[in-house]
Amino acid sequence: MKNLKKSSFSLIELIVAIIVVGISITAIPMLLNVSSNSQKINLEEKSFFNAFSLLTLIQTQEWDENNTKDDNYYKVLTSINGDSQLKCIRKGVEELDNKSGATCAADYNKTSAIGIDTGEDENNVSTFDDIDDFNLYSTVTNETNITAHVFYINDNIDYSQKNLFFTENNNLTNDSNLKMVELNITNKDTHHEIAILKYFTSNIGMVKIESRSE
């Protein structure tokens, strides 16, 4: 009669198996955490890319609606409540100022209100022609929501100083010679804040390059 051998775990093998299972169970939360962090970083990278793309688009626009009127794009506008040292009547170098000197009292030479203007569609960026048209503009990409805010900020400082420091005041109700674009990036589902990007731009007009025929 043949002896039948019954296979079974030895005590040592059983202990080793228990240890391996225990280590595996302990590692699961760590692996899930690594995966979660990886997804978070990936989402942040995509959101930053999309935000910078939007900011680049905003930067291509004129500083103000009235910079787009007629041949006014190279002139510095009049900010009624701006710092007195930055008045439009102050002439710059002739070659750069294009002898504008400025009809500063004209309405189209004054800064305009923040927001879209007549004939522009708040949902269609192709109708925008200045940076503050993007105020309250929002777009959803890759699980994130990007909302733009544009503000006039305080330009009333001592310009005789070597270093200039501006106060970031989002509650300024009057116009000034400084605008700030703020992009708020949030998770579209949880509304958790991912990042805030800020871009500052000044009322300095634009250099007009004359052709040989002018």
Sequence and secondary structure as in RCSB ss.txt:
>XXXX:A:sequence
MKNLKKSSFSLIELIVAIIVVGISITAIPMLLNVSSNSQKINLEEKSFFNAFSLLTLIQTQEWDENNTKDDNYYK
VLTSINGDSQLKCIRKGVEELDNKSGATCAADYNKTSAIGIDTGEDENNVSTFDDIDDFNLYSTVTNETNITAHV
FYINDNIDYSQKNLFFTENNNLTNDSNLKMVELNITNKDTHHEIAILKYFTSNIGMVKIESRSE
>XXXX:A:secstr
          HHHHHHHHHHHHHHHHHHHHHHHHHHHHHHHHHHHHHHHHHHHHHHHHHTSBSSGGGGSTT TTS
  B TTS GGG TTS   HHHHTT    TTSGGGB   SS  TT  TT GGG  BGGGGTT EEEETTEEEEEEE
EE    S TTSSS      TT  S  SEEEEEEEEEETTT  EEEEEEEEEE         TT 
